[in-house]
């Protein structure tokens, strides 16, 4: 079974956070400067910045679907805001939440529907 777009995006976002994580900014450079998450200098990302970057990588910058995907991707995370969790806990906590979200997306994708039953 192939992956859904949501799974692909969340996997990419997880990889970005695992490689380089930050707090209090969507993204940072190697020297720790704040930078836009779209910047080629960005090497570390908060959870939100990573999801935005992953959506841009997978869907492209002009996709109207991005907001709907973003909402769906963070819907299964804990009830606190994603930014608050990112900025007030540690990397392992946010990765755990993102992994749980990915598992939720995988489970939802594997449930039979009228279209794939």
N, C-alpha and C positions, 0 to 999 in steps of 0.2 A: 504494500500500500504506500502510495506517495505521501509526502508531507503536505500539510496545509500551509498556506502563506503565513498564518499566525505562528505555526511551529517554527518555520524557517526564520522568521523575524526574531522570535524569542531566543532561538539557538544562537543567532548572530549577536544579539544583545548580551547574552550570557558570556559569550566568548570575549566580547569587548570589555566587560566588567572584570572578567577573570584576568585578562591581560593587563589592564590598568584601571584602577578605580579611584574616584575622587569624591569629595563632599563639597557642598556649598557652591557648586558650579556645574553646568552641564558638561563641560570638558576643560581640560588643562593641557598645556604643552609640557615637554620634558622638563622645563625649568619651573613648572608649577604655575605659570601665568594662566589666568582665565582666558578662554578662547571659545569661539562659537563651535558647536558640535560638528558643524560642516567643514571646519577648517582642516586643511591637510596637516597642520601642525598638531592637531589634537591626538594625544596618546593615552589619555585616561579620561574616563567618563563616569558620571553618576548613573544610576539606573535609568532615569528619564532620558538623559542625553544618549545613553546607549541604545535605548529603544528607538528614539528619534533617528539616530544614525543608522541603525539596522533597517528601519523602514525606508529610509532614503536609499540605502544600498540595494535593497531588494525590490522596492516599488518604483524607485526613481523620484526625483524631486518634484515632479508636477502631478503626482497622483492625488486625486480627490479622495481616494479611499483611505488615505493615511490617518485621518482623524478617527474614522470608524475602527480601523485596526488598532490604533493606540488605545482607545477606550476599551476594546475587547481584551487586549493583552493585559491591561492592568486591573481588569474587573475581578480576577480571581486572586489578586494579592490581598493581604490583610486590610482591614477597614480603615486604617490610618492612611494618610496620603503617602504616596510612594516617595515623594521628595522628603517628607518628614522622616520616614523610616530610613532613607538613605543618609540623611544628614545627622541623625541622632542615634544611630546604631553603628555596627561595624560591617566590614566587607562580607564576612561570612553570613551575617544575618540577612543582608540584602540578596546575596547569592542564593541562600536557602529559599527566600520568598520567590525569587525569579524561577528557581528550579521547580518549586511547587506549582507556579503558574504554568510552566511548560508541561508538567505532568497533567494538569487539569486540561490544557489544550489537547494533549494527546488522547486523553480519555474521551473527551468530547468528540474528537475526530473519529474514534473507533466505534462509537455507538451507532447502531443501525438507524437509518432514517428511511423515510418512504422512498428516497432516491437511491440508497445504496444497500437496501435489505435484500 
